[in-house]
Amino acid sequence: MFDIIGIRMAAVIAAILLVVLLVIAAFASLGERAAKQQNKELRADLVTTNQAWGECKADLASARGVVAEQDAQVKAWKAKADQVQRDADEAVAKARQEAAQYRKRADRLAKLPTPTAGQCEAAAALYVQVISEDVK
């Protein structure tokens, strides 16, 4: 009797083990399918990401080119502005120098006595002399 109960118990335990193994195999199969699906999705995401990265690198290279062009343009404008400033400074210095010369000439002419009717020719000669000294 114990042999029959032992055999039945062994059969029940074997059946339970078989059912547990089948359940484990079914879950493993489902897990494998889910993992394959997830891998497939991840690969698709990776391809999309790589394409986006390539586009991003192209956009970045284009932007760098535009920045380089704009930088060159700004440098050219700055060089031109610097040249205009130098030219303006030279013109101002020259104008100041000419103004100082005119002031000197006006001061010398102001120091000359006002000629009377008989002294007009002498005054004209003196004016010519002062002006010719300035030309030299």
Secondary structure by P-SEA (a helix, b strand, c coil): caaaaaaaaaaaaaaaaaaaaaaaaaaaaaaaaaaaaaaaaaaaaaaaaaaaaaaaaaaaaaaaaaaaaaaaaaaaaaaaaaaaaaaaaaaaaaaaaaaaaaaaaaaaaaacccccccaaaaaaaaaaaaaaaaac
